[in-house]
Amino acid sequence: MAKEKKGVRLDHVSKIYQDPKTGKDFYAVHDANINIEPGEFVTLLGPSGCGKTTILRMIAGFESPNEGEIYLGGEPINELTPNKRDTAMVFQSYALLPHYNIFDNVAYGLKLRKLPKDQIAEKVHGILGMVGLEGMEDRMTNQLSGGQQQRVALARALVLEPGVLLFDEPLSNLDAKLRVDMRNEIRRIQQQAGITAIYVTHDQSEAMALSDNIIIMKKGVVDQIGDPHTVYYHPVDEFVADFIGESNFLRGSISKKDGESGLATIEGHEVEVASIGHLSEGDKCVLVLRPESAQLAEEGVLPCKVTLSRFMGNYQNYQVMVGDTLVKITDFNPKNHKIFEVGDEAFVKFGKEDVHVL
């Protein structure tokens, strides 16, 4: 679909704004180094104000970096205006032309490029087929559902055959079920087109479902870059562990180190750990334990007392106290398991591979 797959590289890129209240400068983005491969789907993920949208707008050309250089397909683009960059943006608001039908909305950019009419018609019909809107060319945009409007916005960007497609929280206006359907469609279309895509969201499930790699932002800084599996099971810090899914944080110290593995003491009890990393014996540590990686059992690793037991259909939701530490446990398919009740004494059970050491 795309003329050429193009990568994107940010080399020590920073963006400085002025706080309107204090008049002081602050970094919205600080020293970002990012390398996105051609044809890759990458998500910028983080809470509001973390800098993810600022990065997207700098790549698009709507903002200029104060420091560093942005490269598109190996070409420096800091000095290029948005219309001179080989990018196209899909906005949160769709930004459709209300007095135009679907065909004219999608054809708008091609008409600005003064392509022949027959070529425009061929491209528009082809892209509408790809996004599932064939046969609806004459329908006005105010007659469309939110999902259909999103498809028109996507088609309008794709028909320009950009080297890089940019998404600014495009699903945030849709209801929950439609968001899931549309994110699957966006991923399918991106893979079919073979286009490089950069997607901004604060929704971690969206990022996990869509991405080849996730760039997690925190207060203007790139905190971690990795594929969904890596950032979920091997977060670099508590922020990432807490932002991607749900986590338990077991605090203690390293009591024994034998090569990569060893023991950690948590609430007075020793726990086997498969990989201790850079820590040494005696160092304080935090073990990340995902709720679905633990079980509640009559024998196990850490003794506990049940403070919450709730049947949720496909899983039993537990909260237990291990000493002074609250631990959440998600027991999937609880039908054939013993159900523990509030007040029961039990054990938190997990394997040494199930915890990640920070």
C-alpha positions in Angstrom: 0.0 0.0 0.0 2.6 2.6 1.1 5.1 3.9 -1.4 7.9 3.1 0.9 8.1 1.9 4.5 9.9 4.6 6.5 11.3 4.5 10.0 11.3 7.4 12.4 14.2 8.3 14.7 14.3 10.9 17.5 17.8 11.9 18.4 18.1 13.7 21.8 14.8 15.5 21.2 13.4 17.9 23.8 10.5 20.3 23.9 10.4 23.2 26.3 7.2 25.1 27.2 6.6 28.0 29.6 4.3 27.6 32.5 1.6 30.3 32.1 1.2 30.7 35.9 4.9 30.9 37.0 6.5 32.0 33.7 9.1 29.3 34.2 10.3 27.0 31.5 9.7 23.3 31.8 10.5 20.2 29.7 7.3 18.7 28.2 9.7 16.2 26.5 13.3 15.7 27.7 16.1 14.0 25.8 13.9 11.5 23.9 15.9 8.9 22.0 13.5 6.6 20.0 14.1 4.4 16.9 11.0 3.1 15.1 11.6 0.6 12.4 9.9 0.7 9.0 6.6 -1.1 9.0 6.4 -1.2 12.8 3.4 -0.4 14.9 4.6 1.6 18.0 2.4 3.1 20.8 3.3 6.0 22.9 1.7 5.2 26.3 1.4 7.2 29.5 -0.8 9.3 31.7 -2.0 12.8 30.8 0.8 15.3 30.6 3.6 12.8 30.1 4.7 14.1 26.7 3.3 11.5 24.4 1.1 13.8 22.3 3.9 16.4 22.2 6.2 13.8 20.6 3.5 12.9 18.0 2.9 16.5 17.2 6.7 17.1 16.7 6.9 14.2 14.3 3.8 15.6 12.4 5.4 19.1 12.3 2.7 20.8 14.4 5.4 21.5 17.1 9.1 22.1 16.7 11.7 20.6 19.1 13.9 23.0 21.0 16.7 20.4 21.1 17.6 17.4 19.0 16.7 16.2 15.5 13.8 14.1 14.1 14.5 11.8 11.1 11.9 10.3 8.8 13.3 7.6 6.6 16.8 8.8 7.3 16.0 12.4 6.3 16.1 15.2 9.0 12.7 16.9 9.0 12.9 19.5 11.8 12.7 22.3 9.2 9.9 20.8 7.1 6.4 22.1 7.4 3.6 19.4 8.1 2.5 19.3 4.4 6.1 18.6 3.3 6.5 15.6 5.6 5.6 12.1 4.4 3.1 11.6 7.3 -0.7 11.6 7.8 -2.6 12.1 11.0 -5.8 10.4 12.3 -7.2 12.8 14.9 -9.2 12.1 18.1 -12.0 14.3 16.8 -12.0 12.6 13.3 -12.0 16.2 11.7 -14.3 15.2 8.9 -15.8 17.7 6.5 -19.5 17.8 7.4 -20.8 19.0 4.1 -19.0 16.4 2.1 -20.0 12.8 1.5 -17.7 9.9 2.3 -16.1 9.8 -1.2 -15.3 13.6 -1.1 -13.9 13.4 2.4 -11.5 10.6 1.5 -10.7 12.3 -1.9 -10.0 15.7 -0.4 -6.2 15.3 0.0 -5.8 13.7 -3.4 -7.7 16.7 -5.0 -5.4 19.1 -3.3 -2.5 17.2 -5.0 -4.4 17.7 -8.3 -4.5 14.0 -9.3 -6.5 13.0 -12.3 -10.2 12.2 -11.6 -10.0 8.6 -12.7 -6.9 8.0 -10.5 -8.7 9.6 -7.5 -11.7 7.4 -8.0 -9.6 4.3 -8.2 -7.6 5.1 -5.1 -10.7 6.1 -3.1 -12.7 3.0 -4.0 -9.7 0.8 -3.2 -9.2 2.3 0.2 -12.9 2.2 1.1 -12.8 -1.5 0.4 -9.9 -1.9 2.7 -11.7 -0.1 5.6 -15.0 -1.8 5.0 -17.0 1.1 3.6 -17.4 0.0 0.0 -20.8 1.0 -1.4 -21.2 3.9 1.0 -19.4 6.6 -1.0 -22.5 8.9 -1.3 -23.5 8.8 2.4 -23.0 12.0 4.3 -20.7 11.9 7.4 -23.5 13.0 9.7 -25.4 9.8 8.8 -22.6 7.6 10.1 -21.9 5.9 13.4 -18.8 6.8 15.4 -17.1 3.7 14.2 -17.9 4.5 10.6 -16.7 8.0 11.0 -13.4 6.6 12.4 -13.1 4.4 9.3 -13.6 7.5 7.0 -10.8 9.3 8.9 -8.5 6.3 8.6 -9.3 6.0 4.9 -8.6 9.7 4.3 -5.2 9.3 5.9 -4.3 6.0 4.2 -5.3 7.1 0.7 -2.4 9.6 0.7 0.0 6.6 1.0 2.1 8.2 3.7 5.4 6.8 4.8 4.2 7.1 8.4 0.7 7.1 9.8 0.1 9.0 13.1 -2.8 8.3 15.5 -3.8 10.8 18.2 -6.0 8.8 20.6 -8.4 7.9 17.8 -10.7 5.6 19.7 -11.4 7.7 22.8 -14.8 8.9 21.6 -16.1 5.4 21.0 -17.9 3.1 23.5 -16.0 0.2 25.0 -17.1 -2.6 22.7 -16.6 -0.5 19.5 -13.1 0.5 20.7 -12.1 -3.2 20.8 -13.6 -3.8 17.4 -11.9 -0.7 15.9 -8.5 -1.4 17.4 -8.5 -4.8 15.8 -9.5 -3.2 12.5 -6.7 -0.6 12.8 -4.2 -3.3 13.4 -5.5 -5.4 10.5 -5.4 -2.5 8.1 -2.0 -1.4 9.2 -0.5 -4.8 8.7 -2.3 -5.2 5.3 -1.0 -1.8 4.2 2.5 -2.5 5.6 2.7 1.0 6.9 4.7 2.4 9.8 2.3 3.5 12.6 2.8 5.6 15.7 -0.2 5.6 18.0 -0.9 7.7 21.1 -3.1 6.4 24.0 -3.4 6.4 27.8 -5.2 3.0 27.6 -2.7 0.2 28.4 -5.0 -2.5 27.0 -5.1 -0.7 23.6 -1.3 -0.5 23.6 -0.9 -4.2 24.5 -3.4 -5.2 21.7 -2.0 -3.1 19.0 1.7 -2.7 19.4 4.9 -4.3 18.2 6.6 -2.1 20.7 5.4 0.2 23.5 7.1 3.5 24.5 6.1 4.3 28.1 6.4 8.0 29.0 6.7 9.4 32.5 6.9 13.2 33.1 8.3 14.0 29.7 10.9 11.2 29.8 11.0 7.9 27.9 10.8 5.4 30.8 10.9 2.1 28.9 10.7 0.8 25.4 9.8 -2.8 24.7 7.4 -5.3 23.2 4.2 -5.9 25.2 5.5 -9.1 26.8 8.7 -7.4 28.0 7.1 -4.3 29.5 4.5 -6.5 31.2 6.7 -9.1 32.7 10.0 -7.2 33.0 9.1 -3.6 33.9 12.0 -1.3 34.6 10.4 0.4 37.7 7.3 0.5 39.8 5.7 3.2 37.6 5.7 0.8 34.5 4.6 -2.2 36.6 1.7 -0.2 38.0 0.7 1.5 34.7 0.8 -1.7 32.6 -1.8 -3.9 34.2 -2.1 -4.6 38.0 0.8 -5.5 40.2 1.6 -6.5 43.8 4.8 -5.0 45.2 6.5 -7.2 47.8 9.2 -5.3 49.6 12.1 -6.9 51.4 15.8 -7.6 50.9 18.1 -10.1 49.2 19.2 -12.7 51.7 21.1 -15.0 49.4 22.6 -14.7 45.9 23.8 -17.7 43.9 24.7 -16.6 40.4 21.5 -15.0 38.9 19.1 -16.6 41.3 18.8 -16.5 45.1 16.5 -15.7 48.0 14.6 -12.6 49.0 13.2 -12.1 52.5 9.6 -10.8 52.4 7.7 -10.1 55.7 10.1 -12.5 57.5 9.8 -15.3 55.0 12.3 -16.4 52.3 11.1 -16.5 48.7 13.0 -18.1 45.8 13.8 -15.7 43.0 15.0 -16.8 39.5 16.8 -13.6 38.5 18.1 -11.1 41.0 19.9 -9.0 38.4 22.2 -6.2 39.6 21.3 -6.5 43.3 23.7 -8.0 45.9 23.1 -9.8 49.2 21.7 -7.4 51.8 20.3 -5.0 49.2 16.7 -3.8 49.6 14.4 -5.1 46.8 10.9 -4.9 45.4 9.4 -8.1 43.9 6.7 -7.5 41.2 4.0 -10.2 41.4 1.1 -10.1 38.9 -2.3 -11.0 40.5 -2.9 -13.8 37.9 0.6 -15.3 38.6 -0.3 -16.1 42.2 -2.6 -18.6 43.7 -4.3 -19.0 47.1 -3.6 -22.4 48.6 -3.4 -24.4 51.8 0.4 -24.7 51.3 2.6 -22.2 49.6 5.3 -19.5 49.9 3.9 -16.7 52.0 1.3 -17.2 54.9 -1.6 -14.8 54.6 -5.1 -14.0 55.9 -8.0 -13.5 53.4 -9.6 -10.0 53.6 -11.7 -10.2 50.4 -13.2 -13.1 48.5 -15.4 -12.2 45.6 -16.8 -14.4 42.8 -16.6 -12.6 39.4 -17.8 -15.4 37.1 -14.7 -16.4 35.2 -12.4 -15.6 38.2 -12.3 -15.4 42.0 -11.0 -12.1 43.2 -9.0 -12.2 46.4 -7.3 -9.7 48.6 -5.1 -11.0 51.4 -2.7 -9.6 53.9 0.9 -11.0 54.1 2.0 -9.4 57.3 1.4 -5.7 56.6 1.4 -6.1 52.8 -1.8 -6.2 50.8 -1.7 -8.8 48.0 -4.3 -9.1 45.2 -4.9 -12.5 43.6 -6.9 -13.3 40.5 -7.8 -17.0 40.4 -9.1 -17.9 36.9 -11.5 -20.7 36.4 -12.3 -21.1 40.1 -15.0 -23.7 39.6 -12.7 -26.7 40.4 -10.6 -24.8 43.0 -11.2 -24.5 46.8 -12.8 -21.1 47.5 -11.3 -19.3 50.5 -13.6 -17.1 52.5 -12.9 -13.8 54.4 -11.0 -14.6 57.6 -9.4 -17.8 56.3 -5.7 -18.5 56.9 -4.0 -19.6 53.7 -0.8 -19.2 51.7 0.1 -17.2 48.6 1.7 -19.6 46.2 3.9 -18.7 43.2 7.0 -19.9 41.4 10.4 -18.3 41.4 9.9 -17.4 37.7 6.7 -15.5 38.6 8.3 -12.6 40.3 10.3 -9.8 38.8 13.0 -8.0 40.9 13.3 -4.2 40.8 
